[in-house]
Amino acid sequence: MTSYPINPNRLERAKQKRIALICLGVVLCAGWLCGLTDSPQAWAQADAEPPINAADIQAVMNAEIAAEEPPPVAEPTGIDMLSLILRGGRFMIPIGLMSLLVVTLAVERLLSLRRGKVMPRRLVRELRRLADPVESFDPPSAYQACLQHPSPTASIVGAMLMRTGQPLGEIERTATETIGREADRYASPVRWLTLAAAATPLMGLLGTVWGMIVAFHESTSLSADRSRSEQLSEGIYTALVTTLAGLAVAIPAAIFAQYLENRIAKLFHNIEQLVFDLAPGLARFDGRRRLDSDGTLLPIQYVDSPDTAVTPPPPSPPPPPHASASGVAESGNQAKAS
């Protein structure tokens, strides 16, 4: 029988395997013994817990779905304009005064610039009747009609009639100057509307800048329960109230100012057209008659000395076209001799 030599390394590996199997068995036995020790308490605890039914499972699922849904967004409340105006601060006082000024001037100018008040229809009809035809225009009757219908048109036509007897260019220049003065008198209150339209937005901007300065200043010393963004948002939207109020006053003021200026220009352009239609009717009185302050036509007297007044002779008729130069000279000499 053939014998094989024994390998010492192989014996050593077999010994290590047996030791590992023994340790594993010891660990399994210890775990089994611990499980037997704790099993009665585990069984009692399992018996004490209620069984899980379908309603509990559904409730848990509904709770998970509700947790996944986003929270409802709160809708913003409306803006209370009265509370915002009150929070605008002391800068709202001059803006409020400007708004009263704009309303008062707009209403007053709209009533004053009615066509029937600036150009009374009866006066215009009477003047046009007297000037039809213009060669028969009667200055005393026109002057009495102006006294019965006081208005800017009556003042302008009356000033023109008081220049009766002067050259036509002087009469028209007087009428133009009177029209300019009357138009300026009616346009002077409108300039306050223009001022309000320009100054009120600047007042609102000043209040906004001041409000933002206050908001940023207060944000430097905040309490623990307020954030910086919340404080700045509240201060800025409150500060913008003055700008809103300034624009709300300035926009209507600018519209009314432009409308009233155009209306004044249109009305006085019509008066100017009426005056220049009447002026040629006074040309035949040039150097001959003048209108007294009570509306009476009087002859123009040329004063040669402090004690004497000479009435000018009527204008001589022009010489006939067939007259010779010598005849004209003789007539001139005779006139000098007389």
Secondary structure by P-SEA (a helix, b strand, c coil): cbbbbbbaaaaaaaaaaaaaaaaaaaaaaaaaaaaaaaaaaaaaaaaacccccaaaaaaaaaaaaaaacccbbbbbbbbcaaaaaaaccccaaaaaaaaaaaaaaaaaaaaaacccccccaaaaaaaaaaacccccccaaaaaaaaaacccaaaaaaaaaaaaccccaaaaaaaaaaaaaaaaaaaaaaaaaaaaaaccaaaaaaaaaaaaaaaaaaaaacccccccaaaaaaaaaaaaaaaaaaaaaaaaaaaaaaaaaaaaaaaaaaaaaaaaaaaccccccccccbbbccccccccbbbbcccccccccccccccccccccaaaaaaaaaaaaac
